[in-house]
Amino acid sequence: MRQDSRLSRMLHVLIHMGRHDGAMTSEMIAQMLDANPVVIRRTMAGLRDEGYVTSIKGHGGGWTLARPLEELTLLDIYRAVGEPSIFAVGPAYDMPGCPIEQAVNGTLKNVFDEAEELLRKRFAGVTLADVATPFPNVQKHHGGRGGAS
C-alpha cells in the first residue's frame, strides 16, 4: 500500500511559511515539494477552509499563515488534510460469514481504534512551533527532490 505523505508535506510547507517573509505562491510551494501547483492549491484550500492559512489572488498574492505556528497542532493539520489512514494494515472481508474472521476483524478494529486515539492525543500535544524549534530561520526554498529545504 502506498504511503500517504500529505500530512508530512503540509507540515513541511507550513513551517517554511512561518519563517518566510510575505506570501508563498502555489508555484513556489510546488517547486519546493516537486509537485503540481494544482494539487498544492487543492490541499492548501483545505487548510484555508479550516482557518489555518489565508490566500490572496493576483500579483503579489499567495498563501500566508492565518495563525502562528504555536497555535497549530499536528492534529489540526492531520484533520485538515482529510485524516489519512494511519495504518497500512486492516481487516479482511474474504469470508464474512466465518466467525473466526469476524473475531479477528473485531479485535483488529478495537486495537486500531485504541492506537489511533493515542496517536490523536499525541498529535494534539505537539505544535508546529515544537517541530520548527531546532531549525534556524530559513528564507530560501530549494525545489526538487533531494534538494535541501
C-alpha positions in Angstrom: 0.0 0.0 0.0 1.3 3.4 -0.9 2.1 5.8 1.9 0.1 9.0 2.2 2.5 11.9 2.7 0.0 14.8 2.7 0.5 15.4 6.5 4.3 15.4 6.3 4.3 17.6 3.2 1.9 20.2 4.6 3.8 20.3 7.9 6.9 21.0 5.9 5.2 23.8 4.0 3.6 25.4 7.0 6.8 25.6 8.9 8.5 27.2 5.9 5.6 29.6 5.7 6.0 30.5 9.3 9.6 31.6 8.6 9.0 33.2 5.2 8.5 36.9 4.8 5.4 37.5 2.8 3.1 35.2 0.9 4.2 32.0 -0.8 2.6 31.2 -4.2 1.3 27.8 -5.1 4.1 27.6 -7.7 6.8 28.3 -5.0 5.3 25.6 -2.8 5.0 23.2 -5.7 8.6 23.7 -6.7 9.7 23.1 -3.1 7.8 19.8 -2.9 8.3 18.8 -6.6 4.6 18.7 -7.0 1.9 20.2 -9.3 0.6 23.7 -8.3 -3.0 22.5 -8.9 -2.5 19.8 -6.2 -0.9 22.4 -3.9 -3.9 24.7 -4.3 -6.4 21.9 -3.6 -4.6 20.9 -0.5 -4.0 24.4 0.7 -7.7 25.2 0.2 -8.5 22.6 2.8 -6.1 24.3 5.2 -7.8 27.7 4.3 -11.2 26.3 5.0 -10.1 25.3 8.5 -8.7 28.8 9.1 -5.0 27.8 9.2 -3.9 29.7 6.1 -5.2 32.6 4.1 -4.9 33.3 0.4 -4.7 36.4 -1.8 -5.2 36.1 -5.5 -3.3 38.0 -8.2 0.0 39.7 -8.5 1.8 39.8 -5.1 -0.7 37.2 -3.7 -0.2 33.7 -2.4 -0.6 31.8 0.8 0.2 33.0 4.3 -0.4 31.6 7.8 -3.6 32.7 9.5 -2.2 31.6 12.9 1.2 31.4 14.4 3.0 28.0 14.4 2.5 27.9 18.2 -1.3 27.7 17.7 -1.3 24.9 15.1 -1.0 21.3 16.2 -0.2 18.2 14.3 -3.8 17.1 14.9 -5.1 20.3 13.3 -3.2 19.7 10.1 -3.9 15.9 10.2 -7.7 16.7 10.2 -7.3 19.5 7.6 -5.7 17.1 5.1 -8.5 14.6 5.4 -7.4 12.4 8.2 -5.4 9.9 6.1 -5.3 6.3 7.2 -2.7 5.8 9.9 -2.3 2.1 9.3 -1.5 0.2 6.1 -2.9 -3.0 7.6 -6.6 -3.7 8.0 -9.3 -6.3 8.2 -10.1 -8.8 5.5 -13.6 -9.5 4.3 -12.9 -12.6 2.3 -15.3 -14.8 4.3 -17.9 -12.5 6.0 -19.8 -15.5 7.4 -16.8 -17.0 9.2 -16.9 -16.5 13.0 -13.1 -16.6 13.1 -12.7 -13.8 10.5 -15.3 -11.8 12.4 -13.4 -12.2 15.7 -10.1 -11.3 14.0 -11.6 -8.2 12.4 -13.3 -7.2 15.7 -10.1 -7.5 17.6 -8.1 -5.6 15.0 -10.7 -2.8 14.9 -10.5 -2.4 18.7 -6.7 -2.3 18.7 -6.5 0.1 15.8 -9.1 2.4 17.3 -7.2 2.5 20.6 -3.9 3.1 18.8 -5.4 5.9 16.6 -6.9 7.6 19.7 -3.5 7.5 21.4 -1.9 9.0 18.3 -4.5 11.7 18.0 -3.8 12.7 21.7 -0.1 12.8 20.9 -0.7 14.9 17.7 -2.8 17.3 19.8 0.1 17.9 22.2 2.6 18.9 19.5 2.6 22.3 17.9 4.3 23.2 14.6 6.5 25.5 16.6 7.7 22.4 18.6 8.7 20.8 15.3 10.3 24.0 14.0 12.3 24.9 17.1 15.6 23.1 16.2 15.9 24.8 12.9 17.3 28.3 12.2 15.2 30.7 10.2 15.3 29.8 6.6 14.4 32.3 3.9 15.4 30.4 0.8 13.4 27.5 -0.5 15.2 24.9 -2.6 13.0 23.0 -5.0 13.2 19.5 -6.4 13.8 16.1 -4.9 16.9 15.6 -2.9 17.4 19.4 -2.5 17.8 21.0 0.9 14.8 22.8 2.2 
